[in-house]
Every structure is written in C-alpha cells, then in structure tokens.
Amino acid sequence: MKDLKPLSHLANCFEKLSGVGKKTASRYAFNIVEKFSEADVEEFARALLDCKYKIKNCPSCGMLTDKETCDICRDEERDPNVLIVVRDTKDVYAIEKTHRYRGRYHVLNGLISPLDGIGPDEININSLEKRIKDEDIKELIIATSFTPSGETTALYLNRLFKDRGVTISRIGYGLPAGGDIEYVDELTLLKALEAKQKID
Amino acid sequence: MKDLKPLSHLANCFEKLSGVGKKTASRYAFNIVEKFSEADVEEFARALLDCKYKIKNCPSCGMLTDKETCDICRDEERDPNVLIVVRDTKDVYAIEKTHRYRGRYHVLNGLISPLDGIGPDEININSLEKRIKDEDIKELIIATSFTPSGETTALYLNRLFKDRGVTISRIGYGLPAGGDIEYVDELTLLKALEAKQKID
C-alpha cells in the first residue's frame, strides 16, 4: 500500500519544526485528519499565515511585533537610556515576566560563534552601534547566557562599546552556567538582574 | 508587555495536537515565525487544508483514502474473503509493513469501552455486519490490542458473528500485553499474524 501523498506531505511540514522527528510528525498529521474538524484545520492554516505575515521584527530593537514598532519601544514610560542586550526574542519574554525591568531591549538574533561561522556581522550588532550613537544610551546590560558563545559575545560588545561613555554590565548572580536564559525561572532572573556587575 | 495575538493564537492551534502542551506549542509557534520562510509557511497551510479535504474514510473498510474507495479495497489481487479487524487506520499501516497479509481490512475507528460511554453502536460494527452478509466473508481476524477495551471488543465481535459461518480468530503470539499495536515492530506483528488462534 502506498502512503497517501497529502498525509506524507503534511508530515514533512511538521518535521521542519525543531525537535520533531519522523514518528512525531506522522502522528501529528494523522491527528489533523482524524481529530481536527474542518473548522479547526482552517483556523490552523489561517493562524499559520497570520503569524508569518503579521509578525515582523521591530526595526529598532529586533523584537517581534505586529505593529510598526514594538510595544516596548513605543512605551514612553520606559527608560530610553537603558538597553538589555539579549540573544533572541524569547529572552525578552522571559525578562518581561519579572515585571521589574523598565528599560528597553536590543535583540541580537544570535550570538557570536566562530566555530559555526557566525561573526559580529551576522548578528544585530551594527544596529546596536547605531542606537548607542543616536539614542543617548547610558547603560547597556548584556544578558547573553553563560555559554562560550554568550561569553564571547559579551566580551566583544564590552570591548566595542566601553569607550563610548556607556556603562556596560553583564547580567550576573543566579544564572546557571551553560543554561539557556529562556528556561530560567522568574526569581532567578530577577536576582540576576539585581546583581548585575559592571565589566571592568 | 502583551503577548502577540497571532502568535498565541497559533500556539493554541498547535496545542490541540495530542501530546503537545503549552510550552511545546509556544515553541512551535516561535519556530514558524523565526525559522520558516514564507514559502514554507504557505506550503504548511496548504498541506493542512489538502490533508483535511482530500483524505476521507473509505466507505467500505473505513481506511483513509484520497480516492473513492481505498487502494486495498480496489486491489483485486487481495483475498476478498478475509478481513482483519483493527481499531484505527494507523494499525492498517503497521500490518501492511509486514508485507505478508493479502486479505482486506475493517477499521472500527474505536473500541468498545463502557467506562468512556463507547458502545458497539459508536464504532464501525454495523458496517462490518453488513460486509459479512454482503461480501461472502469467510474469515475474520480480530487484531485489537490486548487491553481491556481491545479484549471486550474482540469478545463482542466473536459473540456477534460466531454463528454466521465465519471463522473468527484473534491475532495472537507476540503482541505485548497493554501495548498499542501501531507501535509494535514488524517482526513481532508478523509472528502475531502467523500464530493467530481460533476463538472457541
């Protein structure tokens, strides 16, 4: 018996999601055929397209947004002179959950990783440099993770910006070594923010 | 910061897949925004709709098909007098992988499970009765799993059809107790088919 083409095609699409293997992808595809109503499937398809076409990166900070610029950049009550630099948008969500930080962000969309061929030009550093020049940034808190590429990126940023009149610190206390910051609990993140240390 | 609506909406859709929780669903949604190209997302959306609208249950055996009747029912080289009765379509794929069975199937789309309020009328038994009457079925191999509802269904089918001139057997040797047959390896399934035992 041949496989049904629409089914294996859908399974291939699911398999492109990170962490989804052949078996799981095929289970999801069967699920769609057998458990989802037609209305559910249409909603799913629409939600996929909506997500892709309505959500863009904020031209200023790189955060995801469905407007011209993101909620955080537009929020006038937030301190425009402080930036937390993070690897990706999920890290912004994680830090926002502490409900304590009132500055803005800069999303690098990656970390420097020479072994993977990712240098400073492959991530959002040029735009950060431009912001520091144009937006009167007084403080930069580098919140990349304690991994080799997170550390490399922090060192690189410190060297690049330390003579520009910006106070540069590194998120500190509490972040477990080798961990991805998006999975850290709120309290640990709060501690890490409170214990930020100036890089000297 | 509010969540982005299109993103949380998509995550809700992913969460309807069985075995997908809140965190995984949101990870998949981020994946779509950040790693999928627009072409990938459009293909995904099309594949979802294709799957739902092109694939139907075969009116004869209940198997999935994108034609009028399924490949197996249309295959004239297959023995029309023998039916394997299974719980769902995934079980058909599993048995087909042994490349040994040359009869046809009947997909119940469920098992009798009084505790869940599923009686004989809620699954495809009426159509099986009609097939036994109309299609000169000589042999019925009941390949439901060795779980309480699988056994209940097998006993019920045996009682219902044993006086209709049909040889009824139960898939046997090798199927691990409590296991779902879709996850059994081919060799075990082959053994189980060879060692089918007449119900007396």
Contacts between the chains, C-beta under 8 A, distances in Angstrom:
chain1	res1	chain2	res2	distance
A	1	B	71	5.4
A	1	B	72	6.0
A	1	B	92	7.7
A	1	B	93	7.6
A	1	B	96	4.7
A	2	B	71	6.5
A	4	B	55	6.0
A	4	B	64	6.1
A	4	B	65	7.2
A	4	B	66	5.6
A	5	B	66	7.1
A	6	B	47	7.0
A	6	B	50	4.4
A	6	B	51	4.6
A	6	B	54	4.8
A	6	B	55	5.7
A	6	B	66	6.1
A	7	B	51	6.0
A	7	B	55	6.3
A	7	B	64	7.1
A	9	B	47	5.0
A	9	B	50	7.0
A	9	B	51	7.7
A	10	B	47	4.2
A	10	B	48	6.4
A	10	B	50	7.3
A	10	B	51	4.6
A	12	B	47	7.8
A	13	B	40	7.6
A	13	B	43	6.3
A	13	B	44	4.3
A	13	B	47	4.8
A	13	B	48	7.9
A	16	B	35	7.8
A	16	B	36	6.8
A	16	B	40	6.4
A	16	B	44	7.9
A	17	B	28	5.2
A	17	B	31	5.2
A	17	B	32	7.8
A	18	B	27	7.7
A	18	B	31	5.7
A	18	B	35	6.9
A	19	B	27	7.4
A	24	B	19	8.0
A	27	B	18	7.7
A	27	B	19	7.3
A	28	B	17	5.2
A	29	B	51	6.6
A	30	B	89	7.3
A	30	B	90	6.1
A	31	B	17	5.2
A	31	B	18	5.6
A	32	B	17	7.9
A	32	B	48	6.2
A	32	B	51	5.5
A	32	B	52	6.5
A	33	B	51	5.6
A	33	B	52	6.8
A	33	B	55	5.3
A	33	B	64	6.4
A	34	B	88	7.4
A	34	B	89	7.4
A	35	B	16	7.8
A	35	B	18	6.9
A	36	B	16	6.8
A	36	B	52	6.9
A	38	B	52	5.8
A	38	B	53	7.5
A	40	B	13	7.6
A	40	B	16	6.5
A	41	B	48	5.4
A	41	B	49	6.4
A	41	B	51	7.6
A	41	B	52	4.2
A	42	B	49	7.0
A	43	B	13	6.3
A	44	B	13	4.3
A	44	B	16	7.9
A	44	B	48	5.6
A	45	B	45	4.0
A	45	B	46	7.7
A	45	B	48	4.7
A	45	B	49	5.3
A	46	B	45	7.6
A	47	B	6	6.9
A	47	B	9	5.0
A	47	B	10	4.3
A	47	B	12	7.8
A	47	B	13	4.9
A	48	B	10	6.4
A	48	B	13	7.9
A	48	B	32	6.3
A	48	B	41	5.4
A	48	B	44	5.6
A	48	B	45	4.7
A	48	B	48	7.5
A	49	B	41	6.4
A	49	B	42	7.0
A	49	B	45	5.3
A	50	B	6	4.4
A	50	B	9	7.0
A	50	B	10	7.3
A	51	B	6	4.6
A	51	B	7	6.0
A	51	B	9	7.6
A	51	B	10	4.6
A	51	B	29	6.6
A	51	B	32	5.5
A	51	B	33	5.7
A	51	B	41	7.6
A	52	B	32	6.5
A	52	B	33	6.8
A	52	B	36	6.9
A	52	B	38	5.8
A	52	B	41	4.2
A	53	B	38	7.6
A	54	B	6	4.8
A	55	B	4	6.0
A	55	B	6	5.7
A	55	B	7	6.3
A	55	B	33	5.3
A	64	B	4	6.1
A	64	B	7	7.1
A	64	B	33	6.4
A	65	B	4	7.2
A	66	B	4	5.6
A	66	B	5	7.0
A	66	B	6	6.1
A	71	B	1	5.4
A	71	B	2	6.5
A	72	B	1	6.0
A	88	B	34	7.5
A	89	B	30	7.4
A	89	B	34	7.4
A	90	B	30	6.2
A	92	B	1	7.7
A	93	B	1	7.6
A	96	B	1	4.7
